[in-house]
Amino acid sequence: MKVSDLFVKCLETEGVEYIFGIPGEETNDVMISLLESKKIKFVLVRHEQAAAFMADVYGRLTQKVGVCLSTLGPGATNLATGVANANMDRSPLLAITGQTSTDVLHKESHQNMDVITMFKPITKWNWSIRNPDDIPEITRRAFKISLDEKAGAVHLEIPQDIAKKNSEIKPIRAQAFLRSRPNQVSVKAAAKLIYEARAPILLVGNGCIRGNASPYLRKFVEETGICSMNTFMAKGVISDKSERHLQTIGIKEADHAQIAMRESDLVIAVGYDLVEYSPKNWNGDLKKKIIHIDFTPAEVDTYYPPMVEIAADIEYTIDAILAEFREKEVKKENPFFERFPWYEIPSVFKNVKHEVALRIERYDNDLSYPVKPEKLVSAVRNALEEDDIIISDVGAHKLWIAKVYKSYSPNTCIITNGFCSMGFALPGAIAAQLAKPKQKVIAMCGDAGFLMNVQELETAVRLKLPVIVVVWCDSDLGMISLKQINEFGKSAFTRFNNPDFVKLAQSFGAEGYDVKSTTKLPDILEKATESKDVPVVISVSVDYSRNRVLLDDSLFV
């Protein structure tokens, strides 16, 4: 079999459904092999960075490895930002890049650069294929490493001459994924700490989504009565409808839920990733007792020294701790048991929940214009079903979405909060609509981030995907200018001009709306959700004077 055909067969064996990318001369053998595939669809995009963002979101939503492809040189460098984003956000992704023939790699040649070295710091593993017979092993290894916790990006390079060779080796089939069970001694130690705690709190992180642990975390809260909160990338693991869920933390002084964190004496960190939110922000005085539960051991951090550390499958671990609680309930052996479960919510936590809800709902009925951020987020929430998906770009709006958007299920509010790359949302929405065709998908973008990958509107139009893009307009790099003003009393080099977004959308073949009145916003959103096969762009002028609340919760009025 020709090597490019073998490589495609290996991808098919791994269950790949989509590859996002742009062909190049050095990948033409692979492209022709893909043309013959009955299992893999190639999605031609308009910029390689967008291809990587698409693979990133596809990986998050399907929990399979998202795949992107580029040629050598500039194609590979364009992929880099999206690959880094997936790796730091713990999304399973495979980047495939072409390369010039091996007989000229040792010298200066057209578009030749050391892509392997460039990708090393932004991937878990990468390799340049030089032996045709190694392809099945290398491909299987790449997929396995990408999915192993913590999930992330891997990279394979295929030189042009290698793709043309032949091999008689067959693809390797994936084996069943092994799930590790927790050590029982550690489980008992964790249960004892929880029993003895005065005000424990559950900190839910991104690992809980990758581990499909939502049902068990919800059961944990129900059976113990312990209050919870989530990081940005764990929204929806526990429903915001729960009276014991204090919602999102991750904006330092802007989190009212930080009060509950300060009052707690034990933090049960499950699937928590330090890359999202530094423990220094909630354990600066080093007085918190910490239980670490994740697939992997805890990172070394001065402000994150777990008293109990359980590196095992999250679902199994939570189930084991609950089983330990039930056994204690029968035996009545623990002197602290009479205070457990906490059926009565601690008054300070109850007050925090009330205040968080007040901050979310404060402007639900506000009709002033420009639209207040809280009003815009709630209007989008009201336009969607509970299991529909929003994808946030990066900017001030990301913080508003994290604080205000109500999430009821995992993977219905996608926020990049590790690498945090602007330009993420529109490509991500395209991948989300392909992965979840029955759900509505809205990309929430700032006017700066939207224009970074606006070319992908053509991709959405060509694929007939009814993605909705809500563009938050203020002609400013809002979060940057806010922080500049806060520190220096003035902003520098953050202002810009915008195009006519309605005409821009129409020029691509999409529908466009410009919200001129807050009263019109719900009707426009409803009309947008009725689209079946045409993308919709909605531009909204936003009152970003409210952004000061993002720096200091005490400024809330």
N, C-alpha and C positions, 0 to 999 in steps of 0.2 A: 504494500500500500504506500502511496505517496505520503510523505511526512505531513504535509498540510492537511491531507484527508484524515490521517491518523489523529492529528491534534484535534480536529473537529469531532471525530468519533469519541475521543476522550472527554471533550466538553459535553457532548450528548450524554455520555455515560454518567457524568456528574449531575445531570438534570438541568443543564443550562437551557433557558427558554429565550432569553434576549441577550444580545450583545450590542452595546451602545458605542458608537465610534465614528471615525472618519478614515476611509481607506487611504493608502499611499502606495507608491511603487513597490516598496519593500514588503508590503503585506498583501500584494495581489494574489499570491498563491493561496493564502489563507482565505481571502475574499471569494475566490472562485470555488474553493472547497465549501465555504459557507453557503454559496448559492445553491449547491446540491443538497444541503441539509433539509430534511423534512421536519426536524424538531426545533431548530434554532432560528429565530427571526433576528435579522440584523437591522438595527435602527440607526439610520444615518442622521447624525446631528450636525450642528453648524459650528461648533467649537469643541475641542477636546476636553476642556475643563468641564463643560456641561455634560459630556459623556460620563466623566467620572462621578459627577454629582448624581446623575441618573442611576448609575450602578450602585452608588452609596445608598440612596433611598430604596431602591429595589431590594437591596440586601437587608435593610432594616425591616421592611414590611413583610418580606417572605421568609426571612431567616435562612435564606440560601445565599450563595455567593453571587453578588452582582458582578457582571463582567463588562469591562470597557476596553476599547482597542484604539490604538493610534499607530502611525508610522514612526520612523526614527526621528532624531533631532528635534525640530520645533514641535512636531506632533507630541512627542514624549514630554517635552518641557511644559507644554500646555496642559497635559494630564496632571502634572505634579500637584497643583493646589487641591484638586478634587480628591486625589489619592491620599494626600496628607489629611484632608478633612475626614475621610472615612476611617483612616487609621486611628486618629485621635478621638473620634466619636465612637469607636469600637464597632464599626459596620463591616461585615464581611464583603470583601471586594477583591477581584482579580483584575489587574491591569496587564494587558498584553501589548507589547510594543514590537515593531519591526526593527530590523537592523541591517546594515549593509553586509555584503558577503564577508565571510571570515578571512578571506585571503588579503583583505585590505584593512583589517581592523588595527593592524600594528603600525599604520602610518596615517598621515593626513589624507583624508578622503572626503568626498562631498557629504555634508550633513552628519558626518560621523562624530559622535561624542560618547563618553562613558556613561550611558544611561543607568547601568547597574549600580555604579557608585552614587549617582545622583539620587536614586530611589532608596538606597539602603536606610537612611535615617527616617524615611516616611513610610516604611513597610515593615511587617513582621519578618518577611523573608522574601528574597528574590533571586532569580537565577537566569543565566543566559544558556539556552539550549545549544549544545555543540554536537551531541551524539544522538542521531535519530532514534536509536533503540531505547534511549532513556526517557523518551517523551511520556509514556504511560506512568512511570514512577514519579517523574517530576510534576506532572499535572495532578496526580492524586495527592502528592505531598503538598502542593500549593493549596488545594481546596481544604485539606485537613487542617493545615496550619491556620488558614484564614478563619475557619469556624471554631477552632479550639479557643477556649477562653484565655485571655480576653480576646474576643474576635477583632479582626482588623484587616488591613490591606496586604496583599502579596502581589508580586510582579514577575512576569515571565517575558523574556526577550527571545525572539526567533530571527536569527540571521536569514537573509534572503536565500543563500545557497543551501542552507540546511532544510528549509521548507520544500525544496525541490527534490530532495533525496528520497530514498525508499526505505521501508522497514517492514519486517514480518511480525513485530511484537504487537500484541493485542492490548486494548485498554484494560485498566484495573478497576474492578467494581468497588464502590465504597462499602465499608463494613458498617454495621450498626454502631451508633454513637454510644460510647460508654459513659454512664452517669455515676459519679462517685458519691458514696454515702458518707455521712458525717461520723466522726469518732464519738462514741457514746459518752466517754468521759467529758469531752468538751460540751456535749449537749447538756449533760447534767450540770456542769459548771455555769453554762449560760442560763439555764432555767433557775438556778439558785440566785444568780445576780438579779434576774428579773423579779423573782419573788421578794427579794430584799429591798428593791428600789422604792423610793418614796414617790418619784414622779418620772417614770420611764417614758421615753418617746421613741417611736419607730421612724428612722430616716430611710426612705425608699429611694434607691438609685437605679441607674440605667440598666444594670445587670439583671434586674427583676423582669424587665421586658424581654431581653434576650433569653432569659431562662424560663419564659412562660409561667412565671411564678405568681401572677396576679390572683388567681383563685385562692392560693394558699396564704398570701399576704392578707387578703380580705377576711379569710377565715380566722387568721391570727388576731386581727383587730376585733372581730366579733366575739371570739371566745375569751380573749384576755381583757378587752375593754381598754387597751392601751391606745392612746392617740398617735396619729401618724402625720408625716409631712413628706413631700417628694421633692427631688431635684427637678430642674428644667426637663431633662430627658427621660424622666420617669412619670410624667403627667399621665393620669389615667390608670395607673396600676391599681390604685385605690380610688374609687369614684369620689368626685368632689361633692356628691350628694350625701356622703357619710357624715354624720354629725361629729364623728371623732377624727375626721381628716382635716387638718389645718392648712392644707393645700401646699403652695409652692414656696421653697426657700432657695436663695441663691443670689440675692442682690444686696448683700451686706446690710447697711443701715436702712434700706428701703423695705425690708421684710418685716411686717408686723408679726409674722410667725416666729421671728427671732426672739421675741419675748418668751414664748413657750420653750424654745431651745435653751434660753438662759436659765429658766426655772427648773429644767429637767436635771436629774442627777445621773441618769443612765441613758445613753444613746445606743439603740439597737440599729446599727448601720447594715442594711441589707442591699447588696448589689451596688453599694455606694462607690463612686469613682472620684478620686481626689482631683482629677483633671477638670471636673465640672465646677467644684466649689471647695475652696481650701478649708480644711478643718480649723485653721487658725481663726477663721471668721466666727466659729461657734464654740471653739475650745481654747480660746486665747489664754485663759488662766490655768489651763491644764487640770481642771478640777472634775471634768466629766469622766465617769466610768464608761467604757466603750466595749460593745460586743460587735465583732466584725464577722459578717456572714456573707460569703461570696464564693465564686468558683475558684478563685485564686487567693493566695495569701495577701495580707494587707501590705500596701506600700509603706516604706519606711518614711515617717514624717514625725517631726518633734511633737506636733499637735494631734497626732493620731496614734496613740499607743494602746491598742486593745488589751483589755484584761483577759478576754476570751476571744480566740481567733479560730473560726471554722471555715476551712477551705474545702468546700464540697458543693454538690448540687443544691441550689437554693430551695427548690421544692422539697427535696428529701429532708433538708435540714429543718425547715419550718415545721414540716409534718412531725419530725422526731421531737422537736421541742414541745409541740402541742400534745404529743403522746405522753411526754414526761409530765406535763401539767395534769393531764387526766389521771395518770397513775397517782400523783400526789393527792388529787382530789379524793380518790378512793381510800388511800391509806391514811390521810390526814396526818402525815408525819412532819410536815413543815410548820414551824411556829408562826411563820408569816402568812400562812395560807388564808387565815380568816380575813385578810385584807384583799384577797385576790379571788376572782377577777375584779377589776375596777368598773363596777356597773355605773357608779356615779362619776361623771367626768370632773376632774379637778377644776375648781372654780376659775383659776387663772387660764387654763386651757379653754374653758367654755367662753370666757371673755375674749380670748384671742380669736376663736372661731367666729364669734359675733362681729368683731371688728374687721376681720378679713372679709366676711360677707358684705359688711357695710361699704368697704372700700371697692369691692367689685361692683356692687349694685348702685352706687351713689349717683351715677349719671345715666341710668337706664332710660329715664324719661326726659333727659335734657335735649332740647331741640335747637340750642345755639349753634351758630356756624361761624368759623370752621368747626368741624366735628371734634368733640373731645375724644381722646384715645380710648377711654373706658367705654364710651358710647359706641364707637366703631367696633370694638371687639365684641361687645354684647350683641350688636346688630348682626354681625357675622355668625355668632353662636346661634342666635334665634333663627337664622336662615337655613341652618343645617340640621340634619337628623343626628341622633346621638353618635352613630357609628361612622359619620362622614369624617373626612380628613382635612385638617389644615396644616400647611407647611410654612414655617416662619423663616424668612430671610434674617439677616443680621443687621442690627441697628437698634434705635430706641424702641421701635415697635416690637422687637423681640422680647424686651423686658415687660412691656405692657401685656403681651400675649401670655407670657409666663405667669404674670400676676393675676390677670383678669379672666382669661379664657377658661371656661369650665370644661373639664375633661371627665368622661365617664368610663372609657375603655382604653386599654393600652394601644399605642401606635395610632391614635386618632389626632394627636397634636405633636407634630414632628418639629423639634427645635435642635439646631446644631449648636452645641454648647461646649465642645471640646476645643476644636480648632477654630470654629466660629468664622467661616468664610462668607463674605458677602457674595451675592450672585447665586446662592444655593437654591432658592425657593422655586423659581420657574422650572429649571430642569428637574428638580425633585418632584414637582407636581406632575410632570409628564410621566415619570417613572411610576409614581403612585397610582396614576389613572390606568396605566397598563397593568400594574399588579392587582389593583382593586377596581375593576371596571364597573362594578355595581354601586360604588360609593362616589358621592360628590367630592371633588378635591378643590380646595382653595389655597392658592399661594398668597401669602401676606408679605408684601415687599415694601421697603422704603423706595423713594424715587431714585436714590443713588444705586442701591443694590439691583433694582429691576433692570436698569440700563446696562448693567455689567454682563448680563446674558440675555438681553432682549431678543437677540437673533433666534432664540429657540422658540419664539412664537411661530416661526415658519414651520418648525418641526411639529408643533402641536396642531397647526392647521393641516399640514400634510397627512398626519396620522388621524385626523378627525377626532381629536380628543377635546371634550367640553370642559377643560380646566378653566378655572376662574382665577384671575389675578387681580387682587385688590392692592392698588398702589397708594401708599401713604405719602402725600405731597406736602413739602414745606421748603423745597429748593435749598436744602441745607443738610450737611452731615450732622444731623441733630444731636446724636449722643456725644460726638467729639466736641462740637461747639459748646454743649452743655458743660462738659467737664473742663474745657478751657476757661469758660466764664467762671465756673465755680472756683478754679484755682488761681486764675490770672486776672479776672475781672473783665475779660474781653475774649473774643474768638478770632481765629486766624485761618484764612484760606479754606473755609468750609462751605461757602455759598456758591451756587451754580444756577444755570437756567435749565428749564425743562422743555421738551417738545410738547406739542398737542397730542396727548396720549390717545384721544379718540381717533384722530387721523392716523396716528402711528399704528394702532391696532387694525384699523380698516385697511391700511396699506399692505398688511400681512395677510389679509383675508379673515381676520378675527372681528368680533363685535367690540365696540367701545362705548363706554358711558363716562360722563363727567358729572359727578355729584355736585350740584350747585346749591342744594338745600338739604339739611339733615332730615327733614320730613320725607324727602324723596328716597332716602337711602334704603329703607326696607323694601320698597317696590322694585328698585333697581336690582337689589340682591335676589329677590324672588324671581325676577325675570331672567337673571343670569343662571340661576339653578335649573331653569326649564330648558336650557340649551342641551341638545342631544349629541351634537357632533361638531360644534364650532366653539373655539376658545373665546373667552370674554375677558376684556380688560376694563376695570373700573378704577378711575382716578378719584381720589378723595382728598380735599384740603383738610389738614389736621391741625388742631390747636395744640401745638407742642409746648405752650407755656406751662402745661401740666407736667412737663418732664422733670421739674425740680423735685417732684414727689419720688422720682426714681433714685434720688440721692439721699433722701431723708424722709422716712415715714412720718415723722412728727409734723411735716409740712402739710399733711393731708387735711383738707377742709371740705 
